[in-house]
């Protein structure tokens, strides 16, 4: 509890500033470039990472596609997982988050500014609508999206991954976008009340992207399983290395 209070006290003054900046950016979003807004917010998010004591160890940067937008599909260990990508990518990325995020001040404004969307659990009709929204944005703009195919965070102590939802892959595949599997490890420790470290090493591994040539003859279920297995194998390597 003490570390949470310390983080809040340190971040709160900056959060007030960002709150007003977000309101200004929303009013001027038609007059400011999307990249400019994103990079201004990006600086604050990197500061948040520093305050939380996150030490990012990133590998596989060479696997990130540069020529077009793509789908980023990581495993999910913690609420702060999306934050990692906004610290790593200097160019705009967006993400799909759960509907309850709408209720969080500052965060909901940020999600709106980056063309993020909200998914309601167990609401198939709304989920399809949002996935179509992501497809349209990826088609019209050079914006890559983060989607957590597990749908919820890993709850197992051994970090065993949940099954992936195949629907996350359907619409990006329909517009022939590359799929970038990403393995995250270490974020589950950050909000663990029993762990009071000052620094939290986090590994983010970008695996080789899966292109149309690789998935064109596969079903969404098969692609889902393929991505899951690649991330799971990488996670096992990281856990063995850190054992």
C-alpha positions, 0 to 999 in steps of 0.5 A: 500500500505504501508504494502505491501512495508514494507513486500517487504523490509523485505522479499527482502534480503532473497528472493535473497538468496532463489533465488540462493538456488533454482537454486542450488537445481534444479541443484542438485535435483538428488543428494539431497533427496526431503525431504531435499530440501523441509525442507530447503525451509520450513524454509524460508516459515515459516519466510515469514508467520512470516513477514506477521503477520500470526497467524495460529490456526490449529485444526484437526491435528489428521485427517491427514492420515499418512500411504499414500499420499492423496488429500488435498481439501481446500476452497480458500480465498487468494493467500497465501492459499498454503503457509499455508500448506507448513508451517504446513507440515514438509514432502513434499506436492505439489499443482496445481496452475494457469498457470500465476504462471510460470511468477513469479521468485522464485515461479516458481522454487519452484513449479518445485522443489516440483513436482507442476503443472500448470492448464490453466483455461478453457482448459479441455484437459490440465486440464485432462493431469495435473490431470493424472500427479498428479495421477501418482506422488501420485501413485509412490511417498509419495507426497500429493497434494493440489487442490483448487476445487473452481478453483478461490478465493472467491470474496464474502464479506460474504466469500460464497464459490464457487461451487467445480469442480468435476474433481478435485476428479476423478483421486485421487479416481481412485487410491483409495486415501483418500480425506482430506477436509480443511477449511481455514478462515482469509487469505482474510484479509491479502492483503485487503488494508483497513485492516492494522492489524499487526497480522492476525489470520488464522484458518485451520481446517483439517476435517475427511478424506473421504476414498474409503469405503465412496466414492466407490459408489458415483459419482465425483459430489456427492463426490464434493458436500459432500466435499463442504458441510463439509467445508462450515459447518465448515466455518459457525461454525468459522464465527459464533464463530468469530462474 
